[in-house]
């Protein structure tokens, strides 16, 4: 799947008041996705993490995925 097939518009993002730049390429626009953290490793290590939600920000330039947990 190419990044151009994503349905959201790429936008600049702030995290805790800081403008996010991609850790790989320093690009500044991202596609937003919500995801669940549900892996066997996480479940076996810490059961309360099961069903935790995270936000994924995909760099519009290189595709690097930045993960952020929700409270």
C-alpha positions in Angstrom: 0.0 0.0 0.0 1.4 3.4 -0.9 1.1 6.4 1.4 -0.9 8.2 -1.3 -3.7 5.6 -0.8 -4.3 6.7 2.8 -7.7 8.4 3.2 -6.6 11.1 5.7 -5.0 14.3 4.7 -1.4 14.8 6.0 -1.2 17.6 8.5 1.3 19.0 10.9 1.0 17.6 14.4 1.8 18.9 17.9 2.5 16.5 20.8 2.4 18.1 24.3 2.9 21.5 22.7 5.9 20.4 20.6 5.8 20.4 16.8 6.4 16.8 15.7 9.2 16.1 13.2 9.7 12.6 11.8 12.5 10.8 13.5 13.8 9.4 10.2 13.6 12.2 7.7 12.5 15.4 9.7 9.4 15.8 7.6 6.6 17.7 9.4 3.3 16.3 8.1 1.6 13.0 9.1 -1.4 10.8 8.5 -3.3 10.0 11.7 -4.5 6.5 12.7 -5.9 4.9 15.8 -4.7 1.4 16.7 -4.9 -1.2 19.5 -1.9 -2.6 21.2 -2.8 -6.3 21.4 0.2 -8.6 21.0 1.1 -11.8 22.8 4.2 -10.3 24.3 2.4 -7.2 25.7 -0.5 -9.4 27.1 1.8 -11.8 28.8 4.0 -9.1 30.4 1.4 -6.7 31.6 -2.3 -7.7 31.3 -3.7 -4.2 31.8 -2.1 -3.1 28.5 -4.4 -5.5 26.7 -6.9 -3.3 24.8 -4.9 -0.1 25.2 -5.3 2.3 22.4 -2.5 4.1 20.6 -2.4 6.8 18.0 -0.1 6.2 15.0 1.3 9.1 13.1 2.6 8.0 9.7 5.1 10.3 8.1 3.8 11.6 4.8 7.3 11.5 3.3 9.0 8.3 4.3 6.2 6.3 6.0 7.9 5.9 9.4 5.3 5.2 12.1 5.4 7.1 15.4 3.3 5.5 18.2 1.7 7.4 21.1 -0.3 5.7 23.9 -3.5 7.2 25.1 -4.5 7.5 28.8 
